[in-house]
Amino acid sequence: MICFSTELVKPLDYAYPTNLIRTYSRESRAETKQGFEGAGVAVMSSSITTAIISSVCAAVAVVIAIAVIRRCRPSKRKMHKKIKAKIMEEISKKYLSQQRAPDDAGSGAVDDVVIEIGPVEKFLHEILNERPMRFSSEQLACYTANYSTELGSGGFGVVYKGELPNGLLVAVKVLKVSMNKKVQEGFMAEIGTIGRTYHVHLVRLYGFCFDASTKALVYEFLENGSLEKYLYRSTDGEETSTRERLEWRTLHGIAVGTAKGIRYLHEECQQRIVHYDIKPANILITSDFVPKVADFGLARLGERENTHMSSLTGGGRGTPGYAAPELWMALPTTEKCDVYSFGMVLFEILGRRRNYDAGLMDESREWFPKWVWDKYEQGDMECIVSGVGEADREKAETMCMVALWCVQFQPSARPTMSSVVRMLEGEMAIVPPVNPFHYVSSGGSSSGWALSTGTGTYTTSRDTVRDSEVSGFSPSPPAKPTDAILKGVKSTDAVAT
């Protein structure tokens, strides 16, 4: 048996002494702790420094960015304005070139913009032109070639032919330099009435001039002048070479168109307008013989709720021969004054002559309206419409009866202009008219009455008589109401009285 000694199997002791190990551990921990604490302080100090530097850099970057933005904004606005101006310039050039010589050449991005914006620009241009423009005296002198072409003259001024820069022909009415009360009233009435209306049968007012040296109104130019030159003969009884004898159908169309223009003034525009001076000289004709009512120097605006124009009672407004009786007496006036004047115009169209002609051998024919009534009362319509063809005979007879209703002495007996239009167009049956001249029969001859009231006074210009003494009217019996005219109505439309 093998025996081992305990000394041989005793393990070797390599451990350090306990006291040394404990001392080393204590010192190591202290040093390690101190090292970690120093490292933490260093890291914290470095982080704070980095944060401060970052904040400063960020602030500097923000300040620089704001400065750059502020500096770039004006440049951006200037660039935007330049681009916008360039586009508008291109649009204007393209639009003008299309007006002068339209062609199909050229396409691209700019053309596409023009195609889209062009109609809008044209529309806005037309809208702005609907309002009367204010011209300077230098502009009007240029447009009229220093007033070289005179179209006519009247009591308030002279009318000249002109042409605007866009090629539009105009008639420039230069008022008297001395702006007395009547001229001032006429000037303001023109702008205040026709300047705010637009209708196919009303002459258009393009603008005006009110300078120290020039007071003028600028109208559209109508090639054929006024209706009066197509109705009357010259003083020697012969037709002048410049006057054309219109067909009856054309004259009837002129009468209907004029009635529609007056109807618009009375019943359709925003404010009721009474013209007060309807006569052939104030009915202008276009190249295709469309009538347009002109010369609103006596016109007045009125609220539709007010039946009478309280500012006008008597005073002798209007032109003798066309003015209603109430305009020459101290009576309130209404739009029925225009109805009376239009009736007198119908008589002149029917007879192609002035209503009063003292040069006739037959005294009974001197005052044409009274002669027409006498023949109508006798049933001799053939004599009245002798110059009218068979195809238009019925229209001539209708015009005769409408004229007799329009010139009734009592305003309430006269029809409204809407009724007049329907009767002239054959949409309304007409009952036989009553005598509109019964006051004449009681006071002597019709010619004597016509002269005493100024009815026989006519002017070929646009002079207007305002202040005249009137006498010779006798009290009249109650007039037949307007409803009596309309009892044979074919149309179902209501008729305003």
The 8 nearest C-alpha neighbors of each residue, nearest first, counted from 0:
[[1, 2, 3, 4, 5, 7, 8, 6],
 [0, 2, 3, 4, 5, 7, 8, 6],
 [3, 1, 0, 4, 5, 7, 8, 6],
 [4, 2, 5, 1, 7, 8, 6, 0],
 [5, 3, 6, 7, 2, 8, 9, 1],
 [4, 6, 8, 7, 9, 3, 2, 10],
 [5, 7, 9, 4, 8, 3, 10, 11],
 [6, 8, 4, 5, 9, 3, 10, 11],
 [7, 9, 5, 6, 10, 4, 3, 11],
 [10, 8, 6, 7, 5, 11, 4, 12],
 [11, 9, 8, 12, 7, 6, 13, 5],
 [10, 12, 13, 9, 8, 14, 7, 6],
 [11, 13, 14, 10, 15, 9, 16, 8],
 [14, 12, 11, 15, 10, 16, 17, 9],
 [15, 13, 12, 16, 17, 20, 11, 19],
 [16, 14, 17, 13, 20, 19, 18, 12],
 [15, 17, 19, 18, 14, 20, 21, 13],
 [18, 16, 20, 19, 15, 21, 14, 22],
 [17, 19, 21, 20, 16, 22, 15, 23],
 [20, 18, 22, 17, 16, 21, 23, 15],
 [19, 21, 17, 23, 18, 22, 24, 16],
 [20, 22, 18, 24, 23, 19, 17, 25],
 [23, 21, 19, 25, 20, 24, 18, 26],
 [22, 24, 20, 26, 21, 25, 27, 19],
 [25, 23, 27, 21, 26, 22, 28, 20],
 [26, 24, 22, 28, 27, 23, 21, 29],
 [25, 27, 29, 23, 28, 24, 30, 22],
 [28, 26, 24, 30, 29, 25, 31, 23],
 [27, 29, 31, 25, 30, 26, 32, 24],
 [30, 28, 32, 26, 27, 31, 33, 25],
 [29, 31, 33, 27, 32, 28, 34, 26],
 [32, 30, 34, 28, 33, 29, 27, 35],
 [33, 31, 29, 35, 34, 30, 28, 36],
 [32, 34, 30, 36, 31, 35, 29, 37],
 [35, 33, 31, 37, 32, 36, 30, 38],
 [34, 36, 38, 32, 37, 33, 39, 31],
 [35, 37, 33, 39, 38, 34, 32, 40],
 [38, 36, 34, 40, 35, 39, 33, 41],
 [37, 39, 35, 41, 36, 40, 34, 42],
 [40, 38, 42, 36, 41, 37, 43, 35],
 [39, 41, 43, 37, 38, 42, 44, 36],
 [40, 42, 38, 44, 39, 43, 45, 37],
 [43, 41, 39, 45, 44, 40, 38, 46],
 [44, 42, 46, 40, 45, 41, 39, 47],
 [43, 45, 41, 47, 42, 46, 40, 48],
 [44, 46, 42, 48, 43, 47, 49, 41],
 [47, 45, 49, 43, 48, 44, 50, 42],
 [48, 46, 50, 44, 49, 45, 51, 43],
 [47, 49, 45, 51, 46, 50, 52, 44],
 [48, 50, 46, 52, 47, 51, 53, 45],
 [51, 49, 53, 47, 52, 48, 46, 54],
 [52, 50, 54, 48, 53, 49, 47, 55],
 [51, 53, 55, 49, 50, 54, 56, 48],
 [54, 52, 50, 56, 51, 55, 57, 49],
 [55, 53, 57, 51, 56, 52, 58, 50],
 [54, 56, 58, 52, 53, 57, 59, 51],
 [57, 55, 59, 53, 54, 58, 60, 52],
 [58, 56, 60, 54, 59, 55, 53, 61],
 [59, 57, 61, 55, 60, 56, 54, 62],
 [58, 60, 56, 62, 57, 61, 63, 55],
 [61, 59, 57, 63, 58, 62, 64, 56],
 [62, 60, 64, 58, 63, 59, 65, 57],
 [63, 61, 59, 65, 64, 60, 66, 58],
 [62, 64, 60, 66, 61, 65, 59, 67],
 [63, 65, 61, 67, 66, 62, 60, 68],
 [66, 64, 68, 62, 67, 63, 69, 61],
 [65, 67, 63, 69, 64, 68, 70, 62],
 [66, 68, 70, 64, 65, 69, 71, 63],
 [69, 67, 65, 71, 70, 66, 72, 64],
 [70, 68, 66, 72, 67, 71, 65, 73],
 [69, 71, 67, 68, 72, 66, 73, 74],
 [70, 72, 68, 74, 69, 73, 67, 75],
 [71, 73, 75, 74, 69, 70, 68, 76],
 [74, 72, 76, 75, 71, 77, 70, 69],
 [73, 75, 77, 71, 72, 76, 78, 70],
 [74, 76, 72, 78, 73, 77, 79, 71],
 [77, 75, 79, 73, 78, 74, 80, 72],
 [78, 76, 74, 80, 79, 75, 73, 81],
 [77, 79, 75, 81, 76, 80, 74, 82],
 [80, 78, 76, 82, 77, 81, 75, 83],
 [81, 79, 83, 77, 78, 82, 84, 76],
 [80, 82, 78, 84, 79, 83, 85, 77],
 [81, 83, 85, 79, 80, 84, 78, 86],
 [84, 82, 80, 86, 85, 81, 79, 87],
 [85, 83, 81, 87, 86, 82, 80, 88],
 [84, 86, 88, 82, 83, 87, 81, 89],
 [85, 87, 89, 83, 88, 84, 90, 82],
 [88, 86, 90, 84, 89, 85, 91, 83],
 [89, 87, 85, 91, 90, 86, 84, 92],
 [88, 90, 86, 92, 87, 91, 93, 85],
 [89, 91, 87, 93, 88, 92, 113, 94],
 [92, 90, 94, 88, 93, 89, 87, 95],
 [93, 91, 89, 95, 90, 94, 96, 88],
 [92, 94, 96, 90, 91, 95, 89, 97],
 [95, 93, 91, 97, 96, 92, 90, 98],
 [96, 94, 98, 92, 97, 93, 91, 99],
 [95, 97, 93, 99, 98, 94, 100, 92],
 [98, 96, 101, 94, 95, 100, 99, 93],
 [99, 97, 95, 96, 100, 101, 94, 93],
 [100, 98, 96, 97, 95, 101, 94, 102],
 [99, 101, 97, 96, 98, 102, 95, 103],
 [102, 100, 97, 98, 99, 96, 103, 104],
 [103, 101, 104, 100, 97, 105, 96, 99],
 [102, 104, 105, 101, 106, 97, 100, 110],
 [105, 103, 102, 106, 101, 110, 107, 97],
 [106, 104, 103, 107, 110, 102, 109, 108],
 [105, 107, 110, 104, 108, 111, 109, 103],
 [108, 106, 110, 109, 111, 105, 112, 113],
 [107, 109, 111, 110, 112, 106, 113, 114],
 [108, 110, 112, 111, 107, 113, 106, 89],
 [111, 109, 113, 107, 106, 112, 108, 114],
 [110, 112, 114, 108, 109, 113, 107, 115],
 [113, 111, 109, 115, 110, 114, 116, 108],
 [114, 112, 110, 117, 116, 115, 111, 90],
 [113, 115, 111, 112, 117, 116, 110, 118],
 [114, 116, 112, 113, 117, 111, 118, 119],
 [115, 117, 113, 119, 118, 114, 112, 120],
 [116, 118, 113, 120, 119, 114, 115, 121],
 [119, 117, 121, 120, 116, 122, 115, 114],
 [120, 118, 122, 116, 121, 117, 123, 115],
 [119, 121, 123, 117, 122, 118, 124, 116],
 [122, 120, 118, 124, 119, 123, 117, 125],
 [121, 123, 119, 125, 124, 120, 118, 126],
 [124, 122, 126, 120, 125, 121, 119, 127],
 [123, 125, 121, 127, 122, 126, 120, 128],
 [126, 124, 128, 122, 123, 127, 121, 129],
 [125, 127, 123, 129, 128, 124, 122, 130],
 [128, 126, 124, 129, 125, 130, 123, 122],
 [129, 127, 125, 130, 126, 124, 131, 132],
 [130, 128, 126, 127, 125, 131, 205, 197],
 [129, 131, 128, 127, 132, 194, 205, 195],
 [132, 130, 206, 205, 194, 204, 129, 133],
 [133, 131, 206, 130, 205, 134, 207, 128],
 [132, 134, 207, 206, 208, 131, 135, 209],
 [135, 133, 208, 207, 138, 132, 136, 139],
 [134, 136, 138, 137, 208, 139, 133, 210],
 [135, 137, 139, 138, 213, 140, 210, 208],
 [138, 136, 140, 135, 139, 141, 134, 142],
 [137, 139, 141, 135, 136, 140, 142, 134],
 [140, 138, 142, 136, 141, 137, 143, 135],
 [139, 141, 145, 137, 143, 138, 142, 144],
 [140, 142, 138, 144, 139, 143, 145, 137],
 [141, 143, 139, 161, 162, 140, 144, 163],
 [142, 144, 161, 146, 145, 140, 141, 139],
 [145, 143, 141, 146, 142, 147, 140, 161],
 [144, 146, 140, 143, 147, 141, 142, 139],
 [147, 145, 143, 144, 148, 159, 140, 149],
 [146, 148, 145, 144, 149, 143, 159, 160],
 [149, 147, 160, 159, 146, 150, 143, 161],
 [148, 150, 159, 151, 158, 160, 147, 146],
 [151, 149, 159, 158, 160, 148, 152, 157],
 [152, 150, 158, 149, 157, 153, 159, 460],
 [151, 153, 157, 158, 156, 460, 154, 150],
 [154, 152, 461, 460, 462, 156, 155, 157],
 [153, 155, 462, 156, 461, 463, 152, 460],
 [156, 154, 153, 174, 175, 182, 462, 157],
 [155, 157, 174, 175, 173, 153, 154, 152],
 [156, 158, 152, 173, 172, 151, 153, 159],
 [157, 159, 172, 151, 150, 171, 152, 149],
 [160, 158, 149, 171, 150, 148, 170, 146],
 [159, 161, 170, 148, 143, 169, 171, 149],
 [162, 160, 143, 169, 142, 168, 170, 159],
 [161, 163, 168, 142, 167, 169, 166, 143],
 [162, 164, 167, 166, 165, 142, 168, 161],
 [165, 163, 166, 162, 167, 142, 168, 141],
 [164, 166, 163, 167, 162, 168, 98, 99],
 [167, 165, 163, 164, 162, 168, 169, 161],
 [166, 168, 163, 162, 165, 169, 164, 219],
 [169, 167, 162, 220, 161, 166, 163, 219],
 [170, 168, 220, 219, 161, 218, 162, 160],
 [169, 171, 160, 220, 218, 159, 217, 219],
 [172, 170, 217, 159, 158, 216, 173, 160],
 [171, 173, 158, 216, 215, 157, 174, 217],
 [174, 172, 215, 157, 156, 214, 158, 171],
 [175, 173, 156, 214, 215, 155, 176, 172],
 [174, 176, 156, 177, 155, 178, 173, 214],
 [175, 177, 178, 174, 213, 214, 212, 173],
 [178, 176, 175, 179, 182, 174, 180, 183],
 [179, 177, 182, 183, 176, 180, 175, 181],
 [178, 180, 182, 181, 177, 183, 184, 175],
 [179, 181, 183, 182, 184, 178, 185, 177],
 [182, 180, 184, 183, 179, 185, 178, 186],
 [181, 183, 185, 179, 184, 178, 180, 186],
 [184, 182, 186, 180, 185, 181, 178, 179],
 [185, 183, 181, 187, 182, 186, 188, 180],
 [184, 186, 296, 188, 182, 183, 187, 297],
 [187, 185, 183, 189, 188, 184, 182, 296],
 [188, 186, 184, 190, 189, 185, 191, 183],
 [187, 189, 185, 191, 296, 186, 190, 192],
 [188, 190, 295, 296, 186, 187, 192, 191],
 [191, 189, 194, 187, 188, 192, 193, 186],
 [190, 192, 188, 189, 187, 194, 193, 195],
 [193, 191, 194, 189, 190, 195, 188, 300],
 [192, 194, 196, 195, 189, 190, 191, 204],
 [195, 193, 190, 192, 204, 191, 196, 131],
 [194, 196, 193, 192, 191, 197, 130, 190],
 [197, 195, 193, 194, 198, 192, 268, 203],
 [196, 198, 201, 203, 195, 199, 193, 194],
 [199, 197, 201, 200, 196, 260, 263, 202],
 [198, 200, 201, 197, 291, 260, 202, 289],
 [201, 199, 291, 260, 198, 290, 292, 256],
 [202, 200, 291, 292, 198, 199, 260, 203],
 [201, 203, 291, 293, 292, 200, 204, 219],
 [202, 204, 219, 218, 205, 201, 197, 193],
 [203, 205, 218, 206, 194, 217, 131, 219],
 [206, 204, 131, 218, 217, 203, 132, 219],
 [205, 207, 131, 132, 217, 133, 204, 216],
 [206, 208, 216, 133, 217, 215, 134, 132],
 [209, 207, 134, 215, 214, 133, 135, 210],
 [208, 210, 214, 213, 207, 215, 211, 135],
 [211, 209, 213, 212, 208, 214, 136, 135],
 [210, 212, 213, 209, 214, 176, 136, 208],
 [211, 213, 210, 214, 176, 136, 209, 208],
 [214, 212, 210, 136, 211, 209, 215, 208],
 [215, 213, 209, 208, 174, 173, 210, 176],
 [214, 216, 173, 208, 172, 174, 207, 213],
 [217, 215, 207, 172, 171, 206, 208, 218],
 [216, 218, 171, 206, 205, 207, 170, 204],
 [219, 217, 204, 170, 205, 169, 203, 220],
 [218, 220, 169, 203, 170, 221, 204, 168],
 [219, 221, 169, 170, 168, 218, 222, 160],
 [222, 220, 285, 223, 224, 284, 219, 283],
 [221, 223, 286, 285, 224, 220, 284, 283],
 [224, 222, 284, 285, 221, 286, 225, 283],
 [225, 223, 283, 284, 222, 221, 226, 285],
 [224, 226, 283, 280, 282, 227, 284, 228],
 [227, 225, 279, 228, 229, 282, 283, 280],
 [226, 228, 279, 230, 229, 280, 225, 231],
 [227, 229, 226, 230, 231, 225, 242, 224],
 [230, 228, 227, 226, 242, 243, 231, 244],
 [231, 229, 351, 227, 228, 352, 348, 226],
 [232, 230, 352, 228, 229, 351, 227, 233],
 [233, 231, 238, 236, 237, 234, 230, 352],
 [232, 234, 236, 235, 237, 238, 239, 231],
 [233, 235, 236, 232, 237, 231, 238, 239],
 [236, 234, 233, 237, 232, 238, 239, 358],
 [235, 237, 233, 234, 232, 238, 239, 231],
 [238, 236, 235, 233, 232, 239, 234, 240],
 [237, 239, 232, 233, 240, 242, 236, 243],
 [238, 240, 242, 241, 237, 233, 232, 243],
 [241, 239, 242, 238, 243, 237, 233, 244],
 [240, 242, 239, 243, 238, 228, 229, 244],
 [243, 241, 239, 240, 229, 228, 238, 244],
 [242, 244, 245, 229, 241, 240, 238, 239],
 [243, 245, 229, 242, 246, 230, 238, 247],
 [246, 244, 243, 249, 247, 250, 229, 248],
 [247, 245, 249, 248, 250, 244, 251, 387],
 [246, 248, 250, 249, 251, 245, 387, 391],
 [247, 249, 251, 246, 250, 252, 391, 245],
 [250, 248, 252, 246, 247, 251, 253, 245],
 [251, 249, 253, 247, 252, 248, 254, 246],
 [250, 252, 254, 248, 253, 249, 247, 255],
 [253, 251, 249, 255, 250, 254, 256, 248],
 [252, 254, 250, 256, 251, 290, 255, 257],
 [253, 255, 251, 257, 252, 256, 258, 250],
 [256, 254, 258, 252, 257, 253, 420, 259],
 [257, 255, 259, 253, 258, 254, 290, 252],
 [256, 258, 260, 254, 259, 255, 290, 253],
 [259, 257, 255, 261, 256, 260, 420, 262],
 [260, 258, 262, 256, 257, 261, 263, 255],
 [259, 261, 200, 257, 263, 262, 258, 201],
 [262, 260, 264, 258, 263, 259, 265, 257],
 [263, 261, 259, 416, 265, 260, 264, 266],
 [262, 264, 267, 260, 261, 266, 265, 268],
 [265, 263, 272, 261, 262, 268, 271, 266],
 [266, 264, 271, 262, 263, 272, 261, 267],
 [265, 267, 263, 262, 264, 268, 271, 417],
 [266, 268, 263, 264, 265, 269, 262, 271],
 [267, 269, 270, 264, 263, 266, 271, 196],
 [270, 268, 267, 271, 266, 303, 196, 302],
 [271, 269, 268, 302, 301, 272, 300, 303],
 [270, 272, 265, 301, 303, 300, 264, 302],
 [273, 271, 300, 264, 265, 299, 301, 270],
 [272, 274, 334, 298, 299, 275, 265, 271],
 [273, 275, 298, 276, 295, 297, 272, 337],
 [276, 274, 317, 273, 337, 298, 297, 277],
 [277, 275, 317, 274, 278, 318, 297, 322],
 [276, 278, 340, 341, 275, 337, 281, 274],
 [277, 279, 281, 280, 344, 276, 321, 282],
 [280, 278, 227, 226, 282, 281, 344, 225],
 [281, 279, 225, 227, 278, 282, 226, 461],
 [282, 280, 293, 279, 278, 294, 292, 283],
 [281, 283, 292, 279, 225, 291, 280, 226],
 [284, 282, 225, 291, 224, 290, 226, 281],
 [283, 285, 290, 288, 223, 289, 224, 225],
 [286, 284, 288, 221, 289, 287, 222, 223],
 [285, 287, 222, 288, 223, 284, 221, 289],
 [286, 288, 285, 289, 284, 223, 222, 290],
 [289, 287, 285, 284, 286, 290, 253, 249],
 [288, 290, 285, 284, 287, 253, 291, 256],
 [291, 289, 284, 253, 283, 200, 256, 257],
 [290, 292, 200, 201, 283, 202, 282, 293],
 [291, 293, 282, 201, 202, 281, 200, 283],
 [294, 292, 281, 202, 282, 295, 291, 201],
 [295, 293, 296, 281, 292, 189, 297, 276],
 [296, 294, 298, 189, 297, 293, 274, 188],
 [295, 297, 185, 189, 188, 294, 298, 186],
 [296, 298, 295, 275, 185, 274, 299, 188],
 [299, 297, 274, 295, 273, 296, 275, 188],
 [298, 300, 273, 272, 301, 297, 188, 274],
 [301, 299, 272, 271, 270, 273, 192, 298],
 [300, 302, 271, 270, 272, 303, 299, 308],
 [301, 303, 304, 305, 270, 271, 300, 306],
 [302, 304, 305, 271, 301, 270, 306, 266],
 [303, 305, 302, 306, 301, 307, 271, 270],
 [306, 304, 303, 302, 307, 301, 308, 309],
 [305, 307, 304, 333, 308, 303, 302, 334],
 [308, 306, 333, 309, 305, 332, 331, 334],
 [307, 309, 310, 332, 311, 333, 301, 331],
 [308, 310, 311, 307, 331, 312, 332, 305],
 [311, 309, 308, 312, 331, 307, 332, 299],
 [312, 310, 309, 308, 332, 313, 331, 314],
 [313, 311, 331, 330, 329, 332, 314, 310],
 [312, 314, 329, 328, 326, 327, 315, 330],
 [313, 315, 466, 316, 327, 465, 312, 326],
 [314, 316, 327, 465, 466, 326, 313, 467],
 [317, 315, 465, 314, 326, 464, 318, 466],
 [318, 316, 276, 322, 275, 463, 464, 465],
 [317, 319, 463, 322, 464, 321, 320, 276],
 [320, 318, 454, 453, 321, 322, 456, 317],
 [319, 321, 454, 455, 322, 318, 456, 453],
 [320, 322, 340, 319, 318, 343, 323, 278],
 [323, 321, 317, 318, 319, 340, 320, 326],
 [322, 324, 336, 325, 326, 339, 340, 321],
 [325, 323, 326, 327, 322, 328, 408, 336],
 [326, 324, 328, 327, 330, 323, 332, 313],
 [325, 327, 313, 315, 324, 323, 328, 316],
 [328, 326, 315, 313, 325, 324, 469, 314],
 [327, 329, 313, 325, 330, 326, 324, 469],
 [328, 330, 313, 312, 331, 327, 325, 314],
 [329, 331, 312, 325, 328, 313, 332, 326],
 [332, 330, 312, 307, 309, 311, 308, 329],
 [331, 333, 307, 308, 312, 311, 330, 325],
 [332, 334, 307, 335, 308, 336, 306, 331],
 [333, 335, 336, 273, 337, 265, 338, 332],
 [334, 336, 338, 333, 337, 410, 339, 413],
 [337, 335, 334, 339, 323, 338, 333, 340],
 [336, 338, 340, 335, 339, 334, 275, 341],
 [337, 339, 335, 341, 336, 340, 405, 342],
 [338, 340, 406, 405, 342, 336, 337, 341],
 [341, 339, 321, 337, 343, 342, 338, 277],
 [340, 342, 344, 338, 343, 339, 337, 277],
 [343, 341, 402, 405, 345, 339, 340, 344],
 [342, 344, 340, 346, 341, 345, 321, 339],
 [343, 345, 341, 347, 342, 346, 278, 348],
 [346, 344, 342, 348, 343, 347, 402, 349],
 [347, 345, 349, 343, 344, 348, 350, 368],
 [346, 348, 344, 350, 352, 351, 349, 345],
 [349, 347, 351, 345, 346, 350, 344, 230],
 [350, 348, 346, 347, 351, 345, 395, 399],
 [349, 351, 347, 352, 348, 346, 383, 367],
 [352, 350, 230, 348, 347, 349, 231, 353],
 [353, 351, 231, 350, 347, 230, 354, 348],
 [354, 352, 355, 347, 356, 231, 351, 367],
 [353, 355, 367, 366, 347, 352, 368, 356],
 [354, 356, 366, 455, 353, 365, 367, 357],
 [357, 355, 365, 358, 359, 353, 354, 366],
 [358, 356, 365, 359, 355, 362, 366, 455],
 [357, 359, 356, 360, 365, 361, 362, 355],
 [360, 358, 361, 357, 365, 356, 362, 364],
 [359, 361, 362, 358, 357, 364, 365, 363],
 [360, 362, 359, 363, 364, 365, 358, 357],
 [361, 363, 365, 364, 360, 359, 446, 357],
 [364, 362, 361, 365, 370, 366, 446, 445],
 [365, 363, 362, 366, 367, 361, 370, 359],
 [364, 366, 356, 362, 355, 357, 363, 367],
 [367, 365, 355, 364, 354, 368, 369, 446],
 [366, 368, 354, 370, 369, 364, 365, 371],
 [369, 367, 371, 370, 366, 346, 372, 354],
 [370, 368, 372, 371, 367, 366, 373, 445],
 [369, 371, 367, 373, 368, 372, 364, 363],
 [372, 370, 368, 374, 369, 373, 375, 367],
 [373, 371, 375, 369, 370, 374, 376, 368],
 [372, 374, 370, 376, 375, 371, 377, 369],
 [375, 373, 377, 379, 371, 376, 372, 378],
 [376, 374, 372, 378, 377, 373, 379, 380],
 [375, 377, 373, 378, 374, 372, 379, 434],
 [376, 378, 374, 375, 379, 373, 380, 372],
 [379, 377, 375, 376, 380, 374, 381, 373],
 [378, 380, 374, 381, 377, 375, 382, 383],
 [381, 379, 383, 382, 375, 378, 384, 374],
 [380, 382, 379, 384, 383, 385, 378, 374],
 [381, 383, 385, 380, 384, 379, 374, 386],
 [382, 384, 380, 381, 385, 371, 374, 379],
 [385, 383, 381, 387, 386, 382, 380, 395],
 [384, 386, 382, 387, 381, 383, 388, 380],
 [385, 387, 384, 388, 383, 350, 382, 349],
 [386, 388, 384, 385, 392, 391, 389, 247],
 [389, 387, 390, 391, 392, 386, 247, 385],
 [388, 390, 392, 391, 387, 393, 385, 386],
 [391, 389, 388, 392, 393, 387, 394, 248],
 [392, 390, 394, 389, 388, 393, 395, 387],
 [391, 393, 389, 395, 394, 390, 387, 388],
 [392, 394, 396, 395, 391, 397, 390, 389],
 [395, 393, 397, 391, 396, 392, 398, 423],
 [396, 394, 398, 392, 397, 393, 399, 391],
 [395, 397, 399, 393, 398, 394, 392, 400],
 [398, 396, 394, 400, 395, 399, 401, 393],
 [397, 399, 395, 401, 396, 400, 402, 394],
 [398, 400, 396, 402, 397, 401, 395, 403],
 [401, 399, 403, 397, 402, 398, 404, 432],
 [402, 400, 398, 404, 403, 399, 405, 397],
 [401, 403, 342, 405, 399, 400, 404, 345],
 [404, 402, 400, 401, 405, 406, 432, 399],
 [403, 405, 401, 402, 406, 407, 432, 413],
 [404, 406, 342, 402, 339, 413, 403, 338],
 [407, 405, 339, 403, 342, 404, 408, 435],
 [408, 406, 435, 409, 404, 405, 413, 412],
 [407, 409, 435, 406, 410, 324, 436, 412],
 [408, 410, 411, 412, 407, 478, 413, 477],
 [411, 409, 412, 413, 335, 408, 407, 336],
 [410, 412, 409, 413, 480, 481, 478, 414],
 [413, 411, 481, 480, 410, 409, 479, 478],
 [414, 412, 405, 410, 411, 404, 407, 481],
 [415, 413, 481, 418, 405, 416, 412, 419],
 [416, 414, 418, 417, 496, 419, 413, 495],
 [415, 417, 419, 262, 418, 420, 414, 258],
 [418, 416, 420, 419, 415, 262, 421, 494],
 [417, 419, 421, 416, 415, 420, 414, 422],
 [420, 418, 416, 422, 417, 421, 423, 415],
 [421, 419, 423, 417, 418, 422, 258, 424],
 [420, 422, 426, 424, 418, 423, 419, 427],
 [421, 423, 427, 425, 419, 424, 420, 426],
 [424, 422, 420, 425, 421, 419, 398, 397],
 [423, 425, 421, 422, 426, 420, 255, 427],
 [426, 424, 422, 423, 427, 421, 428, 397],
 [425, 427, 421, 424, 422, 490, 489, 428],
 [428, 426, 422, 488, 489, 425, 421, 490],
 [427, 429, 487, 488, 489, 422, 430, 426],
 [430, 428, 484, 431, 427, 487, 485, 422],
 [429, 431, 484, 432, 428, 487, 485, 486],
 [430, 432, 429, 433, 400, 484, 404, 403],
 [433, 431, 404, 430, 403, 400, 434, 484],
 [434, 432, 435, 431, 404, 479, 403, 407],
 [433, 435, 436, 437, 432, 372, 407, 403],
 [434, 436, 407, 408, 437, 433, 406, 403],
 [437, 435, 439, 438, 434, 440, 369, 408],
 [436, 438, 439, 440, 434, 435, 441, 475],
 [437, 439, 436, 441, 440, 473, 475, 472],
 [440, 438, 436, 442, 437, 441, 445, 443],
 [441, 439, 437, 442, 438, 443, 436, 444],
 [440, 442, 439, 438, 443, 437, 473, 444],
 [443, 441, 439, 440, 438, 444, 471, 448],
 [444, 442, 440, 441, 439, 445, 447, 448],
 [445, 443, 447, 446, 448, 442, 439, 440],
 [444, 446, 448, 447, 439, 449, 443, 366],
 [445, 447, 449, 448, 444, 366, 450, 365],
 [448, 446, 450, 444, 449, 445, 451, 443],
 [447, 449, 445, 451, 446, 450, 452, 444],
 [450, 448, 454, 446, 447, 455, 452, 451],
 [449, 451, 455, 453, 447, 448, 452, 454],
 [450, 452, 448, 453, 449, 447, 470, 471],
 [453, 451, 450, 454, 449, 469, 448, 470],
 [452, 454, 450, 319, 455, 456, 451, 449],
 [455, 453, 320, 449, 319, 452, 456, 450],
 [454, 456, 450, 355, 453, 449, 320, 457],
 [455, 457, 453, 454, 319, 320, 458, 450],
 [458, 456, 455, 319, 320, 459, 318, 454],
 [457, 459, 460, 462, 456, 461, 318, 463],
 [458, 460, 461, 457, 280, 227, 462, 153],
 [459, 461, 153, 458, 462, 152, 280, 154],
 [462, 460, 153, 154, 463, 280, 459, 458],
 [461, 463, 154, 153, 460, 464, 458, 155],
 [464, 462, 318, 317, 461, 465, 154, 316],
 [463, 465, 318, 317, 466, 316, 462, 319],
 [464, 466, 316, 315, 317, 463, 314, 467],
 [467, 465, 315, 314, 464, 468, 316, 327],
 [468, 466, 315, 469, 465, 464, 327, 314],
 [467, 469, 470, 466, 327, 315, 452, 328],
 [470, 468, 452, 327, 467, 328, 471, 451],
 [471, 469, 472, 452, 468, 451, 328, 473],
 [470, 472, 473, 448, 451, 469, 452, 442],
 [473, 471, 470, 438, 474, 439, 442, 469],
 [472, 474, 438, 475, 471, 442, 441, 439],
 [475, 473, 472, 476, 438, 477, 441, 437],
 [474, 476, 473, 438, 477, 437, 478, 408],
 [475, 477, 478, 474, 437, 438, 409, 479],
 [478, 476, 475, 479, 409, 480, 412, 474],
 [479, 477, 412, 409, 480, 476, 411, 408],
 [478, 480, 412, 481, 477, 483, 433, 411],
 [481, 479, 412, 482, 483, 478, 411, 484],
 [480, 482, 412, 483, 484, 414, 413, 411],
 [483, 481, 485, 484, 480, 486, 496, 479],
 [484, 482, 481, 485, 486, 480, 479, 430],
 [485, 483, 482, 481, 430, 486, 429, 414],
 [484, 486, 482, 488, 487, 483, 429, 481],
 [485, 487, 488, 483, 484, 482, 430, 429],
 [486, 488, 428, 485, 489, 429, 430, 427],
 [487, 489, 427, 428, 485, 490, 486, 491],
 [490, 488, 427, 428, 426, 487, 491, 492],
 [489, 491, 492, 488, 427, 426, 493, 421],
 [492, 490, 493, 489, 488, 494, 427, 426],
 [493, 491, 490, 494, 488, 489, 495, 418],
 [492, 494, 491, 495, 490, 418, 496, 488],
 [495, 493, 492, 496, 418, 417, 415, 485],
 [496, 494, 493, 415, 417, 418, 414, 266],
 [495, 415, 494, 481, 414, 482, 411, 413]]
